[in-house]
């Protein structure tokens, strides 16, 4: 049985996200925990890293040869007025 046949337990903790998943040694009794820490300078970083880990863990991202594949993209909010939009609302 491959590692991705198991699940991932995600918990929101004070400083980010904690993920518990089976160890890569294929023994069900052993788990690894990875923490994705919040970053004051980049409030989306921990969530973005968490999503990439889930995509990689379950091998659901697709490949460059597939007709379609998943991606995680950042874009300005609908009502954001800042330097990336020239100070104007996006449409």
DSSP file (Angstrom, degrees, kcal/mol; ACC not computed):
  #  RESIDUE AA STRUCTURE BP1 BP2  ACC     N-H-->O    O-->H-N    N-H-->O    O-->H-N    TCO  KAPPA ALPHA  PHI   PSI    X-CA   Y-CA   Z-CA
    1    1 A X              0   0    0      0, 0.0     2,-0.1     0, 0.0     5,-0.0   0.000 360.0 360.0 360.0 130.9    0.0    0.0    0.0
    2    2 A X    >   -     0   0    0      1,-0.1     3,-2.1     2,-0.0     4,-0.2  -0.425 360.0-109.6 -83.0 159.5    1.4    3.4   -1.0
    3    3 A X  G >  S+     0   0    0      1,-0.3     3,-1.8     2,-0.2    19,-0.2   0.840 114.3  61.4 -55.6 -39.2    1.7    6.3    1.4
    4    4 A X  G 3  S+     0   0    0      1,-0.3    -1,-0.3    54,-0.0    -2,-0.0   0.525  83.8  79.2 -73.4  -2.4   -1.0    8.3   -0.3
    5    5 A X  G <  S+     0   0    0     -3,-2.1    -1,-0.3     2,-0.1    -2,-0.2   0.561  89.5  71.3 -75.0  -7.3   -3.6    5.6    0.5
    6    6 A X  S <  S-     0   0    0     -3,-1.8     2,-0.2    -4,-0.2    15,-0.0  -0.439  85.5-109.4-100.1 176.4   -3.7    7.1    3.9
    7    7 A X        -     0   0    0     -2,-0.1    15,-0.6    51,-0.0     2,-0.4  -0.483  14.1-129.7-103.6 175.0   -5.2   10.3    5.2
    8    8 A X  E     -A   21   0A   0     -2,-0.2     2,-0.6    13,-0.1    13,-0.2  -0.989  12.7-148.7-123.7 132.8   -3.9   13.6    6.4
    9    9 A X  E     -A   20   0A   0     11,-2.8    11,-2.7    -2,-0.4     2,-0.5  -0.920  16.4-166.8-104.1 120.7   -5.1   15.2    9.6
   10   10 A X  E     -A   19   0A   0     -2,-0.6     2,-0.4     9,-0.2     9,-0.2  -0.919   6.8-178.2-113.0 130.1   -5.0   19.0    9.5
   11   11 A X  E     -A   18   0A   0      7,-2.6     7,-2.9    -2,-0.5     2,-0.6  -0.991  26.0-131.4-127.8 132.8   -5.4   21.2   12.6
   12   12 A X  E     -A   17   0A   0     -2,-0.4     5,-0.2     5,-0.2     2,-0.2  -0.742  35.3-176.3 -80.4 120.6   -5.5   25.0   12.7
   13   13 A X  E >   -A   16   0A   0      3,-2.1     3,-1.5    -2,-0.6    22,-0.0  -0.625  41.8 -90.4-112.7 174.1   -3.1   26.0   15.5
   14   14 A X  T 3  S+     0   0    0      1,-0.3     3,-0.0    -2,-0.2    -2,-0.0   0.836 123.7  31.4 -54.8 -38.5   -2.2   29.4   17.0
   15   15 A X  T 3  S-     0   0    0     22,-0.0    23,-3.6    23,-0.0     2,-0.3   0.126 130.5 -56.9-112.2  21.1    0.7   30.0   14.6
   16   16 A X  E <  S-AB  13  37A   0     -3,-1.5    -3,-2.1    21,-0.3     2,-0.4  -0.984  81.6 -32.4 150.2-135.9   -0.4   28.2   11.4
   17   17 A X  E     -AB  12  36A   0     19,-2.0    19,-3.1    -2,-0.3     2,-0.5  -0.979  38.9-154.0-128.6 138.9   -1.4   24.7   10.5
   18   18 A X  E     -AB  11  35A   0     -7,-2.9    -7,-2.6    -2,-0.4     2,-0.5  -0.962  12.7-165.2-111.9 129.3   -0.3   21.3   11.8
   19   19 A X  E     -AB  10  34A   0     15,-3.0    15,-2.6    -2,-0.5     2,-0.5  -0.959   3.6-166.4-118.0 128.3   -0.5   18.3    9.5
   20   20 A X  E     +AB   9  33A   0    -11,-2.7   -11,-2.8    -2,-0.5     2,-0.3  -0.952  20.7 156.8-113.4 129.1   -0.2   14.7   10.8
   21   21 A X  E     -AB   8  32A   0     11,-2.3    11,-3.1    -2,-0.5   -13,-0.1  -0.969  46.6 -76.3-148.6 160.4    0.3   12.0    8.2
   22   22 A X  E     - B   0  31A   0    -15,-0.6     9,-0.3    -2,-0.3     6,-0.1  -0.255  53.6-105.6 -61.1 143.6    1.7    8.4    8.1
   23   23 A X    >   -     0   0    0      7,-2.6     3,-1.2     4,-0.5     4,-0.2  -0.326  25.7-117.9 -65.0 150.9    5.5    8.1    8.1
   24   24 A X  T 3  S+     0   0    0      1,-0.3    -1,-0.1     2,-0.1   -21,-0.1   0.525 103.8  83.0 -70.9  -4.0    7.1    7.2    4.8
   25   25 A X  T 3  S-     0   0    0      2,-0.2    -1,-0.3     5,-0.1     3,-0.1   0.376 103.7-121.4 -82.4   8.3    8.4    3.9    6.3
   26   26 A X    <   +     0   0    0     -3,-1.2     2,-0.6     1,-0.2    -2,-0.1   0.692  69.9 132.2  64.3  22.1    4.9    2.4    5.6
   27   27 A X    >   -     0   0    0     -4,-0.2     3,-1.6     1,-0.1    -4,-0.5  -0.933  50.3-150.1-105.7 119.3    4.3    1.5    9.2
   28   28 A X  T 3  S+     0   0    0     -2,-0.6    -1,-0.1     1,-0.3    -2,-0.1   0.756  90.3  63.3 -61.1 -27.5    0.8    2.6   10.3
   29   29 A X  T 3  S+     0   0    0     -7,-0.1     2,-0.5    -3,-0.1    -1,-0.3   0.677  92.5  73.8 -74.6 -16.2    1.8    3.2   13.9
   30   30 A X    <   -     0   0    0     -3,-1.6    -7,-2.6    -7,-0.1     2,-0.3  -0.848  60.3-179.4-106.8 131.9    4.3    6.0   13.1
   31   31 A X  E     -B   22   0A   0     -2,-0.5     2,-0.4    -9,-0.3    -9,-0.2  -0.909  16.6-145.4-126.0 153.9    3.2    9.4   12.1
   32   32 A X  E     -B   21   0A   0    -11,-3.1   -11,-2.3    -2,-0.3     2,-0.5  -0.884  11.3-150.8-112.7 149.4    5.1   12.6   11.1
   33   33 A X  E     -B   20   0A   0     -2,-0.4     2,-0.4   -13,-0.2   -13,-0.2  -0.982  10.1-172.1-122.5 132.8    3.9   16.1   11.9
   34   34 A X  E     -B   19   0A   0    -15,-2.6   -15,-3.0    -2,-0.5     2,-0.5  -0.982   9.7-151.6-123.5 134.9    4.6   19.1    9.8
   35   35 A X  E     -B   18   0A   0     -2,-0.4     2,-0.8   -17,-0.2   -17,-0.2  -0.912   4.3-159.0-110.5 130.9    3.8   22.6   10.8
   36   36 A X  E     -B   17   0A   0    -19,-3.1   -19,-2.0    -2,-0.5     2,-0.2  -0.904  24.9-148.4-106.3 102.6    3.1   25.4    8.3
   37   37 A X  E     -B   16   0A   0     -2,-0.8   -21,-0.3   -21,-0.2     2,-0.1  -0.445  12.5-114.4 -80.0 141.2    3.8   28.6   10.2
   38   38 A X        -     0   0    0    -23,-3.6     2,-0.5    -2,-0.2     5,-0.1  -0.409  26.4-147.5 -66.0 148.2    2.0   31.8    9.6
   39   39 A X  B >   -C   42   0B   0      3,-0.6     3,-1.0     1,-0.1     6,-0.2  -0.983   8.2-151.5-123.4 120.0    4.1   34.6    8.3
   40   40 A X  T 3  S+     0   0    0     -2,-0.5     3,-0.3     1,-0.3    -1,-0.1   0.815 100.1  50.7 -59.7 -30.5    3.3   38.2    9.3
   41   41 A X  T 3  S+     0   0    0      1,-0.3     2,-0.3    -3,-0.1    -1,-0.3   0.679 122.6  29.6 -81.4 -17.8    4.8   39.5    6.1
   42   42 A X  B X   -C   39   0B   0     -3,-1.0     3,-1.3     1,-0.1    -3,-0.6  -0.763  64.6-174.9-145.2  92.1    2.8   37.1    3.9
   43   43 A X  T 3  S+     0   0    0     -3,-0.3     4,-0.3    -2,-0.3     3,-0.1   0.625  85.1  50.7 -69.3 -13.0   -0.5   36.1    5.3
   44   44 A X  T 3> S+     0   0    0      1,-0.1     4,-2.5     2,-0.1    -1,-0.3   0.575  84.9  90.1 -96.2 -11.1   -1.2   33.6    2.6
   45   45 A X  H <> S+     0   0    0     -3,-1.3     4,-2.6     1,-0.2     5,-0.2   0.875  85.9  47.3 -58.8 -44.9    2.1   31.7    2.8
   46   46 A X  H  > S+     0   0    0     -4,-0.4     4,-2.1     1,-0.2    -1,-0.2   0.916 115.2  45.5 -67.8 -41.1    1.0   29.0    5.3
   47   47 A X  H  > S+     0   0    0     -4,-0.3     4,-2.3     2,-0.2    -1,-0.2   0.888 113.3  50.5 -66.1 -39.1   -2.2   28.2    3.5
   48   48 A X  H  X S+     0   0    0     -4,-2.5     4,-2.1     2,-0.2    -2,-0.2   0.924 111.4  47.3 -64.8 -45.1   -0.5   28.1    0.2
   49   49 A X  H  X S+     0   0    0     -4,-2.6     4,-2.1    -5,-0.2    -2,-0.2   0.886 111.0  53.0 -63.3 -39.0    2.2   25.7    1.5
   50   50 A X  H  X S+     0   0    0     -4,-2.1     4,-2.1    -5,-0.2    -2,-0.2   0.925 108.5  49.2 -61.7 -45.9   -0.5   23.5    3.1
   51   51 A X  H  X S+     0   0    0     -4,-2.3     4,-2.4     1,-0.2    -2,-0.2   0.903 110.4  50.4 -62.2 -41.5   -2.4   23.3   -0.2
   52   52 A X  H  X S+     0   0    0     -4,-2.1     4,-2.6     1,-0.2    -1,-0.2   0.891 108.6  52.9 -63.3 -39.0    0.8   22.3   -2.1
   53   53 A X  H  X S+     0   0    0     -4,-2.1     4,-3.1     2,-0.2    -2,-0.2   0.914 109.7  48.4 -62.6 -41.9    1.6   19.6    0.5
   54   54 A X  H  X S+     0   0    0     -4,-2.1     4,-2.2     2,-0.2    -2,-0.2   0.923 111.4  49.6 -64.4 -44.4   -1.9   18.1    0.1
   55   55 A X  H  X>S+     0   0    0     -4,-2.4     5,-1.9     1,-0.2     4,-0.6   0.926 116.4  42.4 -59.6 -45.5   -1.6   18.1   -3.7
   56   56 A X  H ><5S+     0   0    0     -4,-2.6     3,-0.6     3,-0.2    -2,-0.2   0.913 111.9  54.2 -67.9 -43.3    1.8   16.4   -3.5
   57   57 A X  H 3<5S+     0   0    0     -4,-3.1    -2,-0.2     1,-0.3    -1,-0.2   0.912 118.6  33.4 -58.8 -45.9    0.8   14.0   -0.8
   58   58 A X  H 3<5S-     0   0    0     -4,-2.2    -1,-0.3    -5,-0.2    -2,-0.2   0.437 103.1-129.4 -92.4   0.6   -2.2   12.6   -2.7
   59   59 A X  T <<5 +     0   0    0     -3,-0.6    -3,-0.2    -4,-0.6     3,-0.2   0.923  64.8 133.9  52.3  50.4   -0.5   13.0   -6.1
   60   60 A X      < +     0   0    0     -5,-1.9    10,-0.2    -6,-0.2    -4,-0.1   0.271  36.7  92.2-111.8  10.3   -3.5   14.9   -7.5
   61   61 A X  S    S-     0   0    0     -6,-0.5     9,-1.6     1,-0.2    -1,-0.1   0.698  79.7-138.1 -80.2 -18.5   -1.8   17.8   -9.2
   62   62 A X        -     0   0    0      7,-0.2     2,-0.3    -3,-0.2    -1,-0.2  -0.226  20.0 -94.3  82.0 177.8   -1.5   16.3  -12.7
   63   63 A X    >   -     0   0    0      5,-0.3     3,-1.4    -2,-0.1     5,-0.1  -0.762  31.0 -97.7-127.7 174.1    1.6   16.5  -14.8
   64   64 A X  T 3  S+     0   0    0      1,-0.3     5,-0.1    -2,-0.3    -2,-0.0   0.643 122.6  53.9 -67.7 -12.8    2.9   18.7  -17.6
   65   65 A X  T 3  S+     0   0    0      3,-0.1    -1,-0.3     0, 0.0     2,-0.1   0.500  87.9 100.4 -98.9  -6.1    1.7   16.1  -20.1
   66   66 A X  S <  S-     0   0    0     -3,-1.4     3,-0.1     1,-0.1     0, 0.0  -0.375  81.9-119.2 -78.1 158.6   -1.9   15.9  -18.9
   67   67 A X  S    S+     0   0    0      1,-0.2     2,-0.3    -2,-0.1    -1,-0.1   0.803  98.6   7.0 -65.6 -28.8   -4.8   17.7  -20.5
   68   68 A X        -     0   0    0     -5,-0.1     2,-0.3     2,-0.0    -5,-0.3  -0.988  67.6-177.0-149.9 152.7   -5.4   19.6  -17.3
   69   69 A X        -     0   0    0     -2,-0.3    -7,-0.2    -7,-0.1     2,-0.2  -0.981  29.8-102.0-148.4 159.2   -3.6   20.0  -14.0
   70   70 A X        +     0   0    0     -9,-1.6     2,-0.3    -2,-0.3    -9,-0.0  -0.473  37.1 176.2 -80.6 151.4   -4.2   21.8  -10.7
   71   71 A X        -     0   0    0     -2,-0.2     2,-0.5     2,-0.0    -2,-0.0  -0.984  26.9-135.5-148.9 157.3   -2.4   25.0   -9.7
   72   72 A X        -     0   0    0     -2,-0.3     2,-0.4     2,-0.0   -24,-0.0  -0.973  31.6-177.6-114.3 121.8   -2.5   27.4   -6.9
   73   73 A X        -     0   0    0     -2,-0.5     2,-0.4     2,-0.0    -2,-0.0  -0.930  19.8-143.1-126.1 145.1   -2.6   31.0   -8.0
   74   74 A X        +     0   0    0     -2,-0.4     2,-0.3     0, 0.0    -2,-0.0  -0.850  27.1 163.8-102.2 141.1   -2.5   34.4   -6.2
   75   75 A X        -     0   0    0     -2,-0.4     3,-0.1     0, 0.0    -2,-0.0  -0.982  42.6 -87.4-149.9 157.4   -4.5   37.3   -7.6
   76   76 A X        -     0   0    0     -2,-0.3     0, 0.0     1,-0.1     0, 0.0  -0.311  51.3-101.2 -64.1 149.3   -5.6   40.6   -6.2
   77   77 A X    >   -     0   0    0      1,-0.1     3,-1.5     2,-0.0    13,-0.3  -0.274  34.5-105.7 -64.9 158.2   -9.0   40.7   -4.4
   78   78 A X  T 3  S+     0   0    0      1,-0.3    12,-0.6    11,-0.1    -1,-0.1   0.810 120.7  32.6 -57.5 -32.4  -12.0   42.0   -6.3
   79   79 A X  T 3  S+     0   0    0     10,-0.1    -1,-0.3    12,-0.1     2,-0.2   0.229  87.1 132.9-110.3  12.8  -12.0   45.3   -4.3
   80   80 A X    <   -     0   0    0     -3,-1.5     2,-0.5     1,-0.0    10,-0.3  -0.472  33.6-170.8 -69.9 130.6   -8.2   45.6   -3.8
   81   81 A X        +     0   0    0     -2,-0.2     2,-0.3     8,-0.1     8,-0.1  -0.924  37.5 108.1-122.0 104.2   -6.9   49.0   -4.5
   82   82 A X  S > >S-     0   0    0     -2,-0.5     5,-2.6     6,-0.4     3,-1.2  -0.867  80.7 -62.8-158.9-170.9   -3.1   49.0   -4.4
   83   83 A X  G > 5S+     0   0    0     -2,-0.3     3,-0.8     1,-0.3     5,-0.0   0.793 121.0  59.9 -60.2 -31.7    0.1   49.1   -6.4
   84   84 A X  G 3 5S+     0   0    0      1,-0.2    -1,-0.3     2,-0.1    -8,-0.1   0.779 113.5  37.7 -69.8 -23.9   -0.5   45.9   -8.4
   85   85 A X  G X 5S-     0   0    0     -3,-1.2     3,-1.0     5,-0.0    -1,-0.2   0.285 116.1-108.3-108.1   9.1   -3.7   47.4   -9.9
   86   86 A X  T < 5S-     0   0    0     -3,-0.8    -3,-0.2    -4,-0.4     3,-0.1   0.739  71.6 -63.4  71.9  21.3   -2.5   50.9  -10.3
   87   87 A X  T 3 <S+     0   0    0     -5,-2.6     2,-0.3     1,-0.3    -1,-0.2   0.560 112.7 112.0  80.1   7.4   -4.7   52.1   -7.5
   88   88 A X  S <  S-     0   0    0     -3,-1.0    -6,-0.4    -6,-0.3    -1,-0.3  -0.813  74.9 -99.6-113.1 154.2   -7.9   51.2   -9.3
   89   89 A X        -     0   0    0     -2,-0.3     2,-0.2    -8,-0.1   -10,-0.1  -0.390  38.9-119.6 -65.5 146.6  -10.4   48.4   -8.6
   90   90 A X              0   0    0    -12,-0.6    -1,-0.1   -13,-0.3    -5,-0.0  -0.554 360.0 360.0 -82.7 156.3  -10.0   45.3  -10.7
   91   91 A X              0   0    0     -2,-0.2    -1,-0.1   -12,-0.0   -13,-0.1   0.451 360.0 360.0 -87.1 360.0  -12.9   44.3  -12.9
